[in-house]
Amino acid sequence: LLDVSRITQGRIEMRPQVVDLVRLAQEAVQVVQPVLDRRRHNLNLKLGSQPVWVKGDPARLLQIQENLLTNAAKYTPPGGEVTISVTADEQNAVIAVRDNGEGIPHEMQASIFDLFVQGDDSLDRADGGMGVGLNLVKSIVELHDGSVSVFSAGPGCGSEFKVRLPTTSDRPEQIADTDESYETYRRILVVEDNDDSRQMLEALLRIDGYDVIVAADGVSGIDAIAKHEPEVALVDIGLPELDGYQVARRVRSELSDRVVKLVALTGYGRQADRKAVLEAGFDEHLVKPVAPSDLARVLRRPK
């Protein structure tokens, strides 16, 4: 809901860069795989061997694919088929997510992306039953000058969602991994109570070869720092009971012998927010959803 509110108010912060949709699709699959496994779905990947380049916010583009895959998994009976493909022509990239699930009545398809659309509860394909997931997909796609559509032959006939985004001839700027003045932290702790956010960050980090530890609350996070001695701890500010500010203060006072870089994860990026996290004992501040480029930046250190 916070993401939807920001978009409708024009307050969302985009961090555009050149990204490969094929790579993001692979990352989205990693995030959604537990849902697919629980429902015993067969996942078909049709991604090709060549990158598909677009210009956009990588965290938001990942969010699009994750939401579509999650919806397909949820609204397909156990043991179903889910397919994701990424293709491109000279002008457009196309992300297609198809399932053989419940399908969507013809009369609902024109309004399926509207906020809080609910027809028959059994056919409501919105995350959490509120219509927010698909509305968010549509909003993010439009912010990238793209379009999204759905086709279903009707109830019981499955569905296919297609996202079209303009391709780019630009290529990403390469960060010189051979820069001998920097090295990368390897052991990372993620402290986040939201299951989806925690799993997405964990997947992004593991794909890039990091050793990842996770905790779902502040107390467990402090215990993990004491036990596992991570080099970096990514800590959500909005944790229940013991919030991120309290976690940072306790780590700095009770575990002062631990050398750990504390990075705050927050939904707000105002100067006052940055000041508050630094005063609590954090070293860095990242605004969610975290862009991969920002994540890479805080996980590097001078030699």
Order of alpha helices (4+ residues) and beta strands (2+ residues): alpha-beta-alpha-beta-beta-alpha-beta-beta-alpha-alpha-beta-beta-beta-beta-alpha-beta-alpha-beta-alpha-beta-alpha-beta-alpha-beta
